Amino acid sequence: MKTFQEQYQEKKMSPEKLLELIQDNDYIFVAQAAAEPAAILSHMQHLKNTGVKNVVLQTCLPIQNYPVFHDPEMEGIFFHNGWFFNANLRKAQKKRLVSDIPQHSTTALSKAFFRAMHEGRRPVVMATVTPMDEHGYMSLSISSIYERDLVNRGAFVLLEVNPNFPRTFGDTMIHISEVGALVESDRPIPAVQPAPYTDVDAQIGKYVATLVEDGSTIQLGIGNIPNAVANELKTKKHLGIHTEMFTETMIDLIECGAVDNSQKGFYNGYSVCSFTMGSQRLYDYLHNNPSVMFKSCTFTNDPYTIGKNNKFVSINATLEVDLTGQCASESVGHIQFSGSGGQAETVQGAQMSPGGKSIIAMHSTYTVKTPDGKEELRSKIVPFLARGAVVTTSRNDVDYVVTEYGIAWLRGLNVKRRVESLIAIAHPDFRDWLREEAEKNAIW
């Protein structure tokens, strides 16, 4: 029997050689966000030389802007599906080189996997891992969203081994015997600093913090408002973490003593997450840290799993909210902007949690440029969602909506009282307009 090191050496090859293992009709799942194997993806145009046809490439919030995303010559070689859009994918969509797949995070994999198998496609997973240990194991590092689930389902495994990625625990272990091929790289791990936040963000953070009781289990995302919220939670006691994304602000809450994971009621003593992305400080904190448990999002974001946590508080953002409470969080009108992520599931899970709350936090306004180049202020609280807007969180599920002007608690309210509550937290310049529109259109 070959040693682990012998197996490793046999499977090590160049990116081009690895890509020659891709077959016609393969369905390639790429690890999420900063866990994407850039050393492989940067060579994807090599598929032009292999003769392969009709491959599907499935990404989720890709960090780098790979040339292959914008190359019309890849037509017929592969088509790109996106689970979570960003600016680069929005540009590719305009050229009809990528298409969004509507999905929830807990069901995305099963649906895509079912589709792949139904169409006779071989599932392939590409991910970045840490170097192999003496037992033959590598760690999937900063994402276990769906990567380990794919390995469990028998996907063909192609890896980038990189020593700059932190070794994490949970649904992250992968053995050399499960690997089809690998490449080695020493590129830096993608790192971003926490976003500075404005006075408006700070005010929203203060309002949100009033809703978070001691002993709550929290879910936060990345961005200005979540960072502001986290800063306001530093005075809380016995908080726990059960979240899709582990952020640097959570380290601050742990180190100041606000988070001790002692009263979660589920996975006490552990911060539970599915993926991470941030600064080098964040990666250094996670490296070989068994107190942070990475679990597949089919577990982490399952509303029934979330409901096992005490006082679970989900904090999410939206792009637009109508006067009945519908939240369009992933599209600007008919244009795909981002993705559903785990918003709907964490909102539902919070309602299943004893003492749970879900919060939609947003600025009351945004600015757009008019055709003459001027900036125009518009309300995020609207009588009706923009034409073609995608509803991410239904009005049946919405709980709290927070802006810099206050808190609207919509749970259990009829439409008339919802209208009144949402107008009260809208920007003052738009309140009369909203009342007029509500009256004119009988939104009562």
HUSUL-V519178 format. One record per helix or strand of 3 or more residues. SS is the DSSP state (@ for helix, = for strand). FROM is the first residue (numbers start at 1). TO is the last residue. If there is no record, write none. Layout:
# HUSUL-V519178
ss->SS from->FROM to->TO
ss->SS from->FROM to->TO
This chain:
# HUSUL-V519178
ss->@ from->4 to->11
ss->@ from->15 to->19
ss->= from->27 to->30
ss->@ from->33 to->35
ss->@ from->38 to->41
ss->@ from->44 to->49
ss->= from->55 to->59
ss->@ from->67 to->70
ss->@ from->72 to->74
ss->= from->78 to->82
ss->@ from->87 to->94
ss->= from->98 to->100
ss->@ from->108 to->118
ss->= from->123 to->129
ss->= from->137 to->139
ss->@ from->147 to->152
ss->= from->156 to->162
ss->= from->173 to->175
ss->@ from->176 to->178
ss->= from->181 to->185
ss->@ from->199 to->211
ss->= from->217 to->219
ss->@ from->224 to->235
ss->= from->239 to->242
ss->@ from->248 to->255
ss->= from->271 to->273
ss->@ from->280 to->286
ss->= from->292 to->294
ss->@ from->297 to->300
ss->@ from->303 to->306
ss->= from->312 to->316
ss->= from->320 to->322
ss->@ from->343 to->352
ss->= from->357 to->361
ss->= from->365 to->369
ss->= from->375 to->379
ss->= from->400 to->403
ss->= from->406 to->409
ss->@ from->415 to->424
ss->@ from->428 to->440
